[in-house]
Amino acid sequence: MIEIRDLSKSYGEIHALKSATIDIQKGEIVGLLGPNGAGKTTLMKLITGVLEPDSGSVLINGLDIVKDRAKVQAKIGYLPENAPLYPELSVQDYLLMMAELRLIEPDKKIPAVIDAIHAVNLSEVSVRPIGQLSKGMRQRVGLAQAILHKPEILILDEPTVGLDPTQIIEIRQLIKNLAKQSTILFSTHILSEVEALCDRVIMIMNGKIKADSRLSKLANTDNAILILDEDRPNTVNLLKKLEGVVGVNREVDNHEFPHFFIQGQPAADITPRIFQLAVENNWPVRELRKDIHTLESVFNELAISE
Ligand code: ATP
């Protein structure tokens, strides 16, 4: 549905996006994760046709955003980082104005505004001036304008930034609801946001795509951790001889109990074999588990390797 190929953009000397290639399928919710200045907003502006790339392409359902901007933009809803809201206008007047700008047919404008107001739960404040609303409510107005034309794709730039925890939960719930109808790409620098909302994450740092993976895949390693109550002779050597084991490291620092980090071959599933070995040798097993990466540890590793 979204095909991004070798997309690059510079602002003078600053290479904000370097040769990004991404495919997003219909119905996905994809989190774009990166620190400040990583290039998230630039990528979103290029996808939505707000900016033109220096090189590369963005195709939406086979149409090029640069060559067919109007047609493509009709399929996309965009919530920019700082949505330009008009504080003196009421919610419904602002949305009617946006419906006009989006060229929604005259007889469909009012139903579109009503639908959007319902979808983001703004009915109770629809006649209030936007300037009198809380930040969370204003963010919902931003979401309402993004979905007015019932787009197939929603691009949301840091939709929860600056909100309090209750508002964050509300906006996340709204995004989940919107995902039933639309493909969603949202940016954030909050790791837990990605875990709460989506199952695919694209990590961007310094303008480069550093990872693009299902969360479950990113978290899973082929390694295991064995903790014993006390050391037993020959443990490391016996573990090393196990089928599928690449290496074993006995960690001595800061651990009350002996820890063994056991590296497995890809997809070898070594944990059951380690369990069997421990039973055969009567080892006092305190804990045996797969070594699971957290999103945070992956992110930190990538940041260190930058
Ligand atoms: P944030 O989370 O802080 O919004 P971001 O990941 O969205 O950051 P971008 O806004 O895309 O990052 O910025 C990427 C780089 O490009 C940064 O170094 C930024 O300073 C620079 N940049 C962005 N817009 C411009 C501009 N209009 N002119 C010059 N440099 C810019």
py3Dmol code that shows the C-alpha trace and the ligand (Angstrom):
import py3Dmol

protein = """\
ATOM      1  CA  MET A   1       0.000   0.000   0.000  1.00  0.00           C
ATOM      2  CA  ILE A   2       2.869   2.405   0.846  1.00  0.00           C
ATOM      3  CA  GLU A   3       6.079   1.777  -1.101  1.00  0.00           C
ATOM      4  CA  ILE A   4       9.002   3.996  -0.170  1.00  0.00           C
ATOM      5  CA  ARG A   5      12.155   3.575  -2.230  1.00  0.00           C
ATOM      6  CA  ASP A   6      15.599   5.122  -1.576  1.00  0.00           C
ATOM      7  CA  LEU A   7      14.010   8.274  -0.228  1.00  0.00           C
ATOM      8  CA  SER A   8      16.441  11.060   0.678  1.00  0.00           C
ATOM      9  CA  LYS A   9      16.052  14.647   1.812  1.00  0.00           C
ATOM     10  CA  SER A  10      18.563  17.268   2.916  1.00  0.00           C
ATOM     11  CA  TYR A  11      18.132  20.750   4.315  1.00  0.00           C
ATOM     12  CA  GLY A  12      21.318  22.418   3.091  1.00  0.00           C
ATOM     13  CA  GLU A  13      24.140  20.537   4.806  1.00  0.00           C
ATOM     14  CA  ILE A  14      21.821  18.481   7.028  1.00  0.00           C
ATOM     15  CA  HIS A  15      21.009  15.029   5.627  1.00  0.00           C
ATOM     16  CA  ALA A  16      17.663  14.599   7.383  1.00  0.00           C
ATOM     17  CA  LEU A  17      16.730  11.353   5.583  1.00  0.00           C
ATOM     18  CA  LYS A  18      19.192   8.995   3.935  1.00  0.00           C
ATOM     19  CA  SER A  19      17.953   6.516   1.367  1.00  0.00           C
ATOM     20  CA  ALA A  20      14.950   5.116   3.239  1.00  0.00           C
ATOM     21  CA  THR A  21      13.200   2.048   1.815  1.00  0.00           C
ATOM     22  CA  ILE A  22      10.025   0.858   3.548  1.00  0.00           C
ATOM     23  CA  ASP A  23       6.923  -1.152   2.567  1.00  0.00           C
ATOM     24  CA  ILE A  24       3.742  -0.855   4.587  1.00  0.00           C
ATOM     25  CA  GLN A  25       0.843  -3.220   3.924  1.00  0.00           C
ATOM     26  CA  LYS A  26      -2.859  -2.440   4.202  1.00  0.00           C
ATOM     27  CA  GLY A  27      -4.163  -2.645   7.770  1.00  0.00           C
ATOM     28  CA  GLU A  28      -0.796  -2.367   9.544  1.00  0.00           C
ATOM     29  CA  ILE A  29      -0.143  -0.053  12.488  1.00  0.00           C
ATOM     30  CA  VAL A  30       3.521   0.868  12.272  1.00  0.00           C
ATOM     31  CA  GLY A  31       5.412   2.812  14.915  1.00  0.00           C
ATOM     32  CA  LEU A  32       8.210   5.066  13.698  1.00  0.00           C
ATOM     33  CA  LEU A  33      10.564   5.359  16.619  1.00  0.00           C
ATOM     34  CA  GLY A  34      13.530   7.674  16.898  1.00  0.00           C
ATOM     35  CA  PRO A  35      15.135  10.318  19.088  1.00  0.00           C
ATOM     36  CA  ASN A  36      14.649  14.044  18.495  1.00  0.00           C
ATOM     37  CA  GLY A  37      16.031  15.143  15.148  1.00  0.00           C
ATOM     38  CA  ALA A  38      16.170  11.571  13.782  1.00  0.00           C
ATOM     39  CA  GLY A  39      14.188  12.404  10.647  1.00  0.00           C
ATOM     40  CA  LYS A  40      10.687  11.185  11.574  1.00  0.00           C
ATOM     41  CA  THR A  41       8.867  14.406  10.674  1.00  0.00           C
ATOM     42  CA  THR A  42      10.833  14.718   7.443  1.00  0.00           C
ATOM     43  CA  LEU A  43       9.829  11.181   6.411  1.00  0.00           C
ATOM     44  CA  MET A  44       6.172  11.891   7.209  1.00  0.00           C
ATOM     45  CA  LYS A  45       6.196  15.168   5.287  1.00  0.00           C
ATOM     46  CA  LEU A  46       7.640  13.332   2.282  1.00  0.00           C
ATOM     47  CA  ILE A  47       4.998  10.584   2.452  1.00  0.00           C
ATOM     48  CA  THR A  48       2.187  13.128   2.685  1.00  0.00           C
ATOM     49  CA  GLY A  49       3.542  15.316  -0.116  1.00  0.00           C
ATOM     50  CA  VAL A  50       4.170  18.336   2.138  1.00  0.00           C
ATOM     51  CA  LEU A  51       7.833  18.131   1.095  1.00  0.00           C
ATOM     52  CA  GLU A  52       9.414  16.882  -2.116  1.00  0.00           C
ATOM     53  CA  PRO A  53      12.325  14.450  -1.891  1.00  0.00           C
ATOM     54  CA  ASP A  54      15.800  15.125  -3.316  1.00  0.00           C
ATOM     55  CA  SER A  55      15.738  11.572  -4.651  1.00  0.00           C
ATOM     56  CA  GLY A  56      13.747   8.381  -4.346  1.00  0.00           C
ATOM     57  CA  SER A  57       9.997   7.831  -4.484  1.00  0.00           C
ATOM     58  CA  VAL A  58       6.826   7.279  -2.484  1.00  0.00           C
ATOM     59  CA  LEU A  59       4.037   5.264  -4.099  1.00  0.00           C
ATOM     60  CA  ILE A  60       0.621   5.010  -2.475  1.00  0.00           C
ATOM     61  CA  ASN A  61      -1.498   2.280  -4.059  1.00  0.00           C
ATOM     62  CA  GLY A  62       0.813   2.557  -7.064  1.00  0.00           C
ATOM     63  CA  LEU A  63       0.453   6.344  -7.416  1.00  0.00           C
ATOM     64  CA  ASP A  64       3.465   8.628  -7.028  1.00  0.00           C
ATOM     65  CA  ILE A  65       3.012  11.309  -4.357  1.00  0.00           C
ATOM     66  CA  VAL A  66       4.972  13.882  -6.362  1.00  0.00           C
ATOM     67  CA  LYS A  67       3.308  13.238  -9.734  1.00  0.00           C
ATOM     68  CA  ASP A  68      -0.241  12.587  -8.422  1.00  0.00           C
ATOM     69  CA  ARG A  69      -0.189  14.673  -5.278  1.00  0.00           C
ATOM     70  CA  ALA A  70      -3.907  15.616  -5.144  1.00  0.00           C
ATOM     71  CA  LYS A  71      -5.123  12.073  -5.847  1.00  0.00           C
ATOM     72  CA  VAL A  72      -2.758  10.589  -3.292  1.00  0.00           C
ATOM     73  CA  GLN A  73      -3.498  13.200  -0.636  1.00  0.00           C
ATOM     74  CA  ALA A  74      -7.195  12.294  -0.918  1.00  0.00           C
ATOM     75  CA  LYS A  75      -6.233   8.861   0.455  1.00  0.00           C
ATOM     76  CA  ILE A  76      -4.117  10.192   3.335  1.00  0.00           C
ATOM     77  CA  GLY A  77      -5.039  11.801   6.636  1.00  0.00           C
ATOM     78  CA  TYR A  78      -2.180  13.688   8.269  1.00  0.00           C
ATOM     79  CA  LEU A  79      -1.825  14.906  11.821  1.00  0.00           C
ATOM     80  CA  PRO A  80       1.231  17.170  11.807  1.00  0.00           C
ATOM     81  CA  GLU A  81       3.314  17.617  14.955  1.00  0.00           C
ATOM     82  CA  ASN A  82       1.773  21.040  15.570  1.00  0.00           C
ATOM     83  CA  ALA A  83      -1.587  20.880  13.812  1.00  0.00           C
ATOM     84  CA  PRO A  84      -2.586  24.410  12.804  1.00  0.00           C
ATOM     85  CA  LEU A  85      -5.813  24.870  14.750  1.00  0.00           C
ATOM     86  CA  TYR A  86      -7.719  28.157  14.807  1.00  0.00           C
ATOM     87  CA  PRO A  87      -8.354  29.005  18.477  1.00  0.00           C
ATOM     88  CA  GLU A  88     -11.255  31.385  17.819  1.00  0.00           C
ATOM     89  CA  LEU A  89     -13.219  28.878  15.700  1.00  0.00           C
ATOM     90  CA  SER A  90     -15.546  26.329  17.264  1.00  0.00           C
ATOM     91  CA  VAL A  91     -14.679  22.670  16.736  1.00  0.00           C
ATOM     92  CA  GLN A  92     -17.472  22.193  14.202  1.00  0.00           C
ATOM     93  CA  ASP A  93     -16.736  25.419  12.284  1.00  0.00           C
ATOM     94  CA  TYR A  94     -13.056  24.492  12.052  1.00  0.00           C
ATOM     95  CA  LEU A  95     -13.919  21.006  10.775  1.00  0.00           C
ATOM     96  CA  LEU A  96     -16.389  22.465   8.259  1.00  0.00           C
ATOM     97  CA  MET A  97     -13.629  24.766   7.025  1.00  0.00           C
ATOM     98  CA  MET A  98     -11.267  21.786   6.719  1.00  0.00           C
ATOM     99  CA  ALA A  99     -13.966  19.812   4.867  1.00  0.00           C
ATOM    100  CA  GLU A 100     -14.181  22.702   2.405  1.00  0.00           C
ATOM    101  CA  LEU A 101     -10.388  22.749   1.959  1.00  0.00           C
ATOM    102  CA  ARG A 102     -10.397  18.989   1.406  1.00  0.00           C
ATOM    103  CA  LEU A 103     -12.931  19.519  -1.408  1.00  0.00           C
ATOM    104  CA  ILE A 104     -15.476  17.189   0.185  1.00  0.00           C
ATOM    105  CA  GLU A 105     -18.688  17.402  -1.872  1.00  0.00           C
ATOM    106  CA  PRO A 106     -21.142  20.016  -0.474  1.00  0.00           C
ATOM    107  CA  ASP A 107     -23.855  17.549   0.563  1.00  0.00           C
ATOM    108  CA  LYS A 108     -21.279  15.272   2.251  1.00  0.00           C
ATOM    109  CA  LYS A 109     -19.564  17.979   4.302  1.00  0.00           C
ATOM    110  CA  ILE A 110     -21.892  18.060   7.312  1.00  0.00           C
ATOM    111  CA  PRO A 111     -22.186  14.237   7.579  1.00  0.00           C
ATOM    112  CA  ALA A 112     -18.360  14.018   7.345  1.00  0.00           C
ATOM    113  CA  VAL A 113     -17.942  16.533  10.188  1.00  0.00           C
ATOM    114  CA  ILE A 114     -20.533  14.738  12.340  1.00  0.00           C
ATOM    115  CA  ASP A 115     -18.865  11.355  11.732  1.00  0.00           C
ATOM    116  CA  ALA A 116     -15.414  12.717  12.597  1.00  0.00           C
ATOM    117  CA  ILE A 117     -16.700  14.412  15.773  1.00  0.00           C
ATOM    118  CA  HIS A 118     -18.291  11.124  16.871  1.00  0.00           C
ATOM    119  CA  ALA A 119     -15.232   9.069  16.005  1.00  0.00           C
ATOM    120  CA  VAL A 120     -13.000  11.106  18.329  1.00  0.00           C
ATOM    121  CA  ASN A 121     -15.635  11.705  21.049  1.00  0.00           C
ATOM    122  CA  LEU A 122     -15.890  15.468  20.703  1.00  0.00           C
ATOM    123  CA  SER A 123     -19.693  15.774  20.582  1.00  0.00           C
ATOM    124  CA  GLU A 124     -19.923  17.515  23.955  1.00  0.00           C
ATOM    125  CA  VAL A 125     -17.559  20.321  22.977  1.00  0.00           C
ATOM    126  CA  SER A 126     -18.390  20.688  19.282  1.00  0.00           C
ATOM    127  CA  VAL A 127     -19.631  24.295  19.657  1.00  0.00           C
ATOM    128  CA  ARG A 128     -16.824  25.430  21.992  1.00  0.00           C
ATOM    129  CA  PRO A 129     -13.955  27.552  20.633  1.00  0.00           C
ATOM    130  CA  ILE A 130     -10.854  25.406  20.092  1.00  0.00           C
ATOM    131  CA  GLY A 131      -8.757  27.841  22.170  1.00  0.00           C
ATOM    132  CA  GLN A 132     -10.795  26.920  25.269  1.00  0.00           C
ATOM    133  CA  LEU A 133     -10.117  23.189  24.982  1.00  0.00           C
ATOM    134  CA  SER A 134      -7.504  21.167  26.872  1.00  0.00           C
ATOM    135  CA  LYS A 135      -4.435  19.992  24.953  1.00  0.00           C
ATOM    136  CA  GLY A 136      -5.820  16.453  24.818  1.00  0.00           C
ATOM    137  CA  MET A 137      -9.099  17.717  23.352  1.00  0.00           C
ATOM    138  CA  ARG A 138      -7.229  19.851  20.818  1.00  0.00           C
ATOM    139  CA  GLN A 139      -5.266  16.779  19.797  1.00  0.00           C
ATOM    140  CA  ARG A 140      -8.586  15.037  19.159  1.00  0.00           C
ATOM    141  CA  VAL A 141      -9.630  17.966  16.971  1.00  0.00           C
ATOM    142  CA  GLY A 142      -6.387  17.417  15.048  1.00  0.00           C
ATOM    143  CA  LEU A 143      -7.274  13.744  14.665  1.00  0.00           C
ATOM    144  CA  ALA A 144     -10.811  14.667  13.568  1.00  0.00           C
ATOM    145  CA  GLN A 145      -9.476  16.849  10.733  1.00  0.00           C
ATOM    146  CA  ALA A 146      -7.161  14.019   9.695  1.00  0.00           C
ATOM    147  CA  ILE A 147     -10.028  11.530   9.320  1.00  0.00           C
ATOM    148  CA  LEU A 148     -12.661  13.881   7.807  1.00  0.00           C
ATOM    149  CA  HIS A 149     -12.314  12.443   4.315  1.00  0.00           C
ATOM    150  CA  LYS A 150     -12.200   8.842   5.616  1.00  0.00           C
ATOM    151  CA  PRO A 151      -8.646   8.222   4.430  1.00  0.00           C
ATOM    152  CA  GLU A 152      -7.240   4.745   3.899  1.00  0.00           C
ATOM    153  CA  ILE A 153      -3.942   5.837   5.446  1.00  0.00           C
ATOM    154  CA  LEU A 154      -3.312   7.877   8.582  1.00  0.00           C
ATOM    155  CA  ILE A 155       0.042   9.520   9.219  1.00  0.00           C
ATOM    156  CA  LEU A 156       0.280  10.784  12.804  1.00  0.00           C
ATOM    157  CA  ASP A 157       3.309  12.805  13.904  1.00  0.00           C
ATOM    158  CA  GLU A 158       3.906  12.338  17.642  1.00  0.00           C
ATOM    159  CA  PRO A 159       0.170  12.202  18.423  1.00  0.00           C
ATOM    160  CA  THR A 160       0.621  12.034  22.206  1.00  0.00           C
ATOM    161  CA  VAL A 161       3.422  14.548  22.705  1.00  0.00           C
ATOM    162  CA  GLY A 162       2.751  17.003  25.534  1.00  0.00           C
ATOM    163  CA  LEU A 163      -0.303  15.151  26.843  1.00  0.00           C
ATOM    164  CA  ASP A 164      -0.847  13.999  30.429  1.00  0.00           C
ATOM    165  CA  PRO A 165      -1.044  10.247  31.176  1.00  0.00           C
ATOM    166  CA  THR A 166      -4.869  10.131  31.069  1.00  0.00           C
ATOM    167  CA  GLN A 167      -4.969  11.985  27.760  1.00  0.00           C
ATOM    168  CA  ILE A 168      -2.244   9.701  26.380  1.00  0.00           C
ATOM    169  CA  ILE A 169      -4.341   6.621  27.188  1.00  0.00           C
ATOM    170  CA  GLU A 170      -7.389   8.230  25.533  1.00  0.00           C
ATOM    171  CA  ILE A 171      -5.524   9.150  22.353  1.00  0.00           C
ATOM    172  CA  ARG A 172      -3.961   5.670  22.149  1.00  0.00           C
ATOM    173  CA  GLN A 173      -7.421   4.124  22.429  1.00  0.00           C
ATOM    174  CA  LEU A 174      -8.656   6.412  19.657  1.00  0.00           C
ATOM    175  CA  ILE A 175      -5.753   5.407  17.437  1.00  0.00           C
ATOM    176  CA  LYS A 176      -6.550   1.734  18.053  1.00  0.00           C
ATOM    177  CA  ASN A 177     -10.159   2.376  17.042  1.00  0.00           C
ATOM    178  CA  LEU A 178      -9.097   4.270  13.915  1.00  0.00           C
ATOM    179  CA  ALA A 179      -6.826   1.364  12.997  1.00  0.00           C
ATOM    180  CA  LYS A 180      -9.918  -0.749  12.331  1.00  0.00           C
ATOM    181  CA  GLN A 181     -10.503   1.275   9.145  1.00  0.00           C
ATOM    182  CA  SER A 182      -7.087   2.715   8.256  1.00  0.00           C
ATOM    183  CA  THR A 183      -3.467   1.781   7.814  1.00  0.00           C
ATOM    184  CA  ILE A 184      -1.530   3.831  10.365  1.00  0.00           C
ATOM    185  CA  LEU A 185       2.024   5.144  10.564  1.00  0.00           C
ATOM    186  CA  PHE A 186       2.702   7.137  13.706  1.00  0.00           C
ATOM    187  CA  SER A 187       5.902   8.590  15.081  1.00  0.00           C
ATOM    188  CA  THR A 188       7.054   8.701  18.650  1.00  0.00           C
ATOM    189  CA  HIS A 189      10.168   8.828  20.760  1.00  0.00           C
ATOM    190  CA  ILE A 190       8.436   6.921  23.550  1.00  0.00           C
ATOM    191  CA  LEU A 191       9.319   3.233  23.523  1.00  0.00           C
ATOM    192  CA  SER A 192       6.284   2.130  25.516  1.00  0.00           C
ATOM    193  CA  GLU A 193       4.021   3.849  22.989  1.00  0.00           C
ATOM    194  CA  VAL A 194       5.170   1.472  20.280  1.00  0.00           C
ATOM    195  CA  GLU A 195       4.616  -1.517  22.530  1.00  0.00           C
ATOM    196  CA  ALA A 196       1.140  -0.267  23.457  1.00  0.00           C
ATOM    197  CA  LEU A 197      -0.052   0.407  19.934  1.00  0.00           C
ATOM    198  CA  CYS A 198       1.568  -1.663  17.258  1.00  0.00           C
ATOM    199  CA  ASP A 199       3.294  -4.872  16.358  1.00  0.00           C
ATOM    200  CA  ARG A 200       5.778  -3.449  13.891  1.00  0.00           C
ATOM    201  CA  VAL A 201       8.434  -0.879  14.611  1.00  0.00           C
ATOM    202  CA  ILE A 202      10.733   1.075  12.339  1.00  0.00           C
ATOM    203  CA  MET A 203      13.667   2.620  14.157  1.00  0.00           C
ATOM    204  CA  ILE A 204      15.249   5.690  12.654  1.00  0.00           C
ATOM    205  CA  MET A 205      18.384   7.418  13.866  1.00  0.00           C
ATOM    206  CA  ASN A 206      20.359  10.191  12.304  1.00  0.00           C
ATOM    207  CA  GLY A 207      18.273   9.978   9.105  1.00  0.00           C
ATOM    208  CA  LYS A 208      18.886   6.239   8.635  1.00  0.00           C
ATOM    209  CA  ILE A 209      16.466   3.334   9.044  1.00  0.00           C
ATOM    210  CA  LYS A 210      18.247   1.194  11.620  1.00  0.00           C
ATOM    211  CA  ALA A 211      15.651  -1.531  12.178  1.00  0.00           C
ATOM    212  CA  ASP A 212      12.344  -2.588  10.673  1.00  0.00           C
ATOM    213  CA  SER A 213      10.820  -5.550  12.412  1.00  0.00           C
ATOM    214  CA  ARG A 214       7.858  -7.166  14.133  1.00  0.00           C
ATOM    215  CA  LEU A 215       8.156  -6.422  17.836  1.00  0.00           C
ATOM    216  CA  SER A 216       8.006 -10.130  18.677  1.00  0.00           C
ATOM    217  CA  LYS A 217      10.915 -10.848  16.318  1.00  0.00           C
ATOM    218  CA  LEU A 218      12.966  -7.983  17.693  1.00  0.00           C
ATOM    219  CA  ALA A 219      12.416  -9.179  21.237  1.00  0.00           C
ATOM    220  CA  ASN A 220      13.232 -12.825  20.617  1.00  0.00           C
ATOM    221  CA  THR A 221      16.811 -13.995  20.688  1.00  0.00           C
ATOM    222  CA  ASP A 222      18.153 -17.496  20.174  1.00  0.00           C
ATOM    223  CA  ASN A 223      19.951 -17.291  23.516  1.00  0.00           C
ATOM    224  CA  ALA A 224      19.156 -18.569  26.976  1.00  0.00           C
ATOM    225  CA  ILE A 225      20.026 -17.666  30.553  1.00  0.00           C
ATOM    226  CA  LEU A 226      20.655 -20.315  33.199  1.00  0.00           C
ATOM    227  CA  ILE A 227      21.005 -19.408  36.864  1.00  0.00           C
ATOM    228  CA  LEU A 228      22.140 -21.975  39.420  1.00  0.00           C
ATOM    229  CA  ASP A 229      21.941 -21.800  43.213  1.00  0.00           C
ATOM    230  CA  GLU A 230      25.645 -22.665  43.335  1.00  0.00           C
ATOM    231  CA  ASP A 231      28.417 -23.626  40.947  1.00  0.00           C
ATOM    232  CA  ARG A 232      28.879 -27.198  39.820  1.00  0.00           C
ATOM    233  CA  PRO A 233      31.998 -28.589  38.134  1.00  0.00           C
ATOM    234  CA  ASN A 234      32.336 -28.575  34.369  1.00  0.00           C
ATOM    235  CA  THR A 235      29.087 -26.660  33.762  1.00  0.00           C
ATOM    236  CA  VAL A 236      30.430 -24.439  30.992  1.00  0.00           C
ATOM    237  CA  ASN A 237      32.023 -27.319  29.092  1.00  0.00           C
ATOM    238  CA  LEU A 238      28.923 -29.474  29.252  1.00  0.00           C
ATOM    239  CA  LEU A 239      26.742 -26.591  28.048  1.00  0.00           C
ATOM    240  CA  LYS A 240      29.151 -25.876  25.191  1.00  0.00           C
ATOM    241  CA  LYS A 241      28.852 -29.472  23.957  1.00  0.00           C
ATOM    242  CA  LEU A 242      25.069 -29.220  23.611  1.00  0.00           C
ATOM    243  CA  GLU A 243      23.666 -29.341  20.089  1.00  0.00           C
ATOM    244  CA  GLY A 244      22.807 -25.849  18.850  1.00  0.00           C
ATOM    245  CA  VAL A 245      24.967 -24.011  21.390  1.00  0.00           C
ATOM    246  CA  VAL A 246      27.465 -21.550  19.917  1.00  0.00           C
ATOM    247  CA  GLY A 247      29.031 -20.196  23.100  1.00  0.00           C
ATOM    248  CA  VAL A 248      28.681 -19.969  26.868  1.00  0.00           C
ATOM    249  CA  ASN A 249      29.655 -17.127  29.145  1.00  0.00           C
ATOM    250  CA  ARG A 250      29.635 -17.423  32.915  1.00  0.00           C
ATOM    251  CA  GLU A 251      28.926 -14.010  34.340  1.00  0.00           C
ATOM    252  CA  VAL A 252      30.566 -13.382  37.702  1.00  0.00           C
ATOM    253  CA  ASP A 253      30.022  -9.661  38.308  1.00  0.00           C
ATOM    254  CA  ASN A 254      27.207  -8.384  40.503  1.00  0.00           C
ATOM    255  CA  HIS A 255      25.375 -11.701  40.645  1.00  0.00           C
ATOM    256  CA  GLU A 256      24.741 -13.503  43.881  1.00  0.00           C
ATOM    257  CA  PHE A 257      24.134 -16.729  41.963  1.00  0.00           C
ATOM    258  CA  PRO A 258      26.154 -18.079  39.014  1.00  0.00           C
ATOM    259  CA  HIS A 259      24.655 -16.837  35.716  1.00  0.00           C
ATOM    260  CA  PHE A 260      25.331 -18.578  32.405  1.00  0.00           C
ATOM    261  CA  PHE A 261      24.578 -16.732  29.158  1.00  0.00           C
ATOM    262  CA  ILE A 262      24.211 -19.371  26.474  1.00  0.00           C
ATOM    263  CA  GLN A 263      24.275 -18.316  22.852  1.00  0.00           C
ATOM    264  CA  GLY A 264      22.256 -20.485  20.480  1.00  0.00           C
ATOM    265  CA  GLN A 265      22.378 -20.976  16.727  1.00  0.00           C
ATOM    266  CA  PRO A 266      19.541 -19.211  14.914  1.00  0.00           C
ATOM    267  CA  ALA A 267      16.224 -20.988  15.584  1.00  0.00           C
ATOM    268  CA  ALA A 268      17.991 -23.817  17.470  1.00  0.00           C
ATOM    269  CA  ASP A 269      15.630 -23.559  20.476  1.00  0.00           C
ATOM    270  CA  ILE A 270      18.288 -24.607  22.996  1.00  0.00           C
ATOM    271  CA  THR A 271      16.288 -24.061  26.192  1.00  0.00           C
ATOM    272  CA  PRO A 272      14.702 -27.569  26.383  1.00  0.00           C
ATOM    273  CA  ARG A 273      18.127 -29.171  25.826  1.00  0.00           C
ATOM    274  CA  ILE A 274      19.653 -27.093  28.616  1.00  0.00           C
ATOM    275  CA  PHE A 275      16.809 -28.188  30.874  1.00  0.00           C
ATOM    276  CA  GLN A 276      17.481 -31.840  30.027  1.00  0.00           C
ATOM    277  CA  LEU A 277      21.210 -31.430  30.703  1.00  0.00           C
ATOM    278  CA  ALA A 278      20.498 -29.785  34.067  1.00  0.00           C
ATOM    279  CA  VAL A 279      18.212 -32.652  35.084  1.00  0.00           C
ATOM    280  CA  GLU A 280      20.760 -35.306  34.021  1.00  0.00           C
ATOM    281  CA  ASN A 281      23.514 -33.613  36.045  1.00  0.00           C
ATOM    282  CA  ASN A 282      21.339 -32.754  39.006  1.00  0.00           C
ATOM    283  CA  TRP A 283      22.213 -29.043  38.813  1.00  0.00           C
ATOM    284  CA  PRO A 284      20.476 -26.815  41.380  1.00  0.00           C
ATOM    285  CA  VAL A 285      18.541 -24.732  38.826  1.00  0.00           C
ATOM    286  CA  ARG A 286      17.239 -21.442  40.152  1.00  0.00           C
ATOM    287  CA  GLU A 287      16.067 -20.108  36.805  1.00  0.00           C
ATOM    288  CA  LEU A 288      16.160 -21.046  33.131  1.00  0.00           C
ATOM    289  CA  ARG A 289      14.709 -18.747  30.492  1.00  0.00           C
ATOM    290  CA  LYS A 290      15.022 -17.521  26.950  1.00  0.00           C
ATOM    291  CA  ASP A 291      16.951 -14.274  26.738  1.00  0.00           C
ATOM    292  CA  ILE A 292      14.302 -11.754  25.632  1.00  0.00           C
ATOM    293  CA  HIS A 293      15.349  -8.331  24.363  1.00  0.00           C
ATOM    294  CA  THR A 294      13.264  -5.406  25.398  1.00  0.00           C
ATOM    295  CA  LEU A 295      12.535  -2.695  22.869  1.00  0.00           C
ATOM    296  CA  GLU A 296      14.570  -0.429  25.111  1.00  0.00           C
ATOM    297  CA  SER A 297      17.647  -2.658  25.001  1.00  0.00           C
ATOM    298  CA  VAL A 298      17.427  -2.959  21.184  1.00  0.00           C
ATOM    299  CA  PHE A 299      17.040   0.791  20.885  1.00  0.00           C
ATOM    300  CA  ASN A 300      20.006   1.409  23.198  1.00  0.00           C
ATOM    301  CA  GLU A 301      22.186  -1.063  21.304  1.00  0.00           C
ATOM    302  CA  LEU A 302      21.339   0.690  18.033  1.00  0.00           C
ATOM    303  CA  ALA A 303      22.005   4.100  19.570  1.00  0.00           C
ATOM    304  CA  ILE A 304      25.418   2.914  20.834  1.00  0.00           C
ATOM    305  CA  SER A 305      26.331   1.527  17.400  1.00  0.00           C
ATOM    306  CA  GLU A 306      25.554   4.912  15.760  1.00  0.00           C
TER     307      GLU A 306
END
"""
ligand_1 = """\
31
ATP
P 11.598 15.541 16.528
O 11.280 14.281 17.281
O 12.459 16.466 17.352
O 10.414 16.200 15.922
P 12.317 14.305 13.996
O 12.784 12.896 14.172
O 10.927 14.520 13.577
O 12.606 15.125 15.332
P 13.086 15.992 11.789
O 12.204 17.124 12.245
O 12.691 15.256 10.578
O 13.341 14.968 12.973
O 14.538 16.602 11.577
C 15.632 15.865 11.044
C 16.834 16.789 10.937
O 16.578 17.792 9.959
C 17.171 17.531 12.228
O 18.569 17.655 12.293
C 16.521 18.885 12.030
O 17.206 19.867 12.745
C 16.668 19.096 10.534
N 15.582 19.917 9.967
C 14.260 19.634 9.987
N 13.553 20.581 9.337
C 14.456 21.492 8.898
C 14.346 22.706 8.142
N 13.187 23.159 7.713
N 15.495 23.374 7.882
C 16.692 22.916 8.299
N 16.857 21.776 9.002
C 15.760 21.066 9.310
"""
view = py3Dmol.view(width=600, height=400)
view.addModel(protein, "pdb")
view.setStyle({"model": 0}, {"cartoon": {"style": "trace"}})
view.addModel(ligand_1, "xyz")
view.setStyle({"model": 1}, {"stick": {}})
view.zoomTo()
view.show()
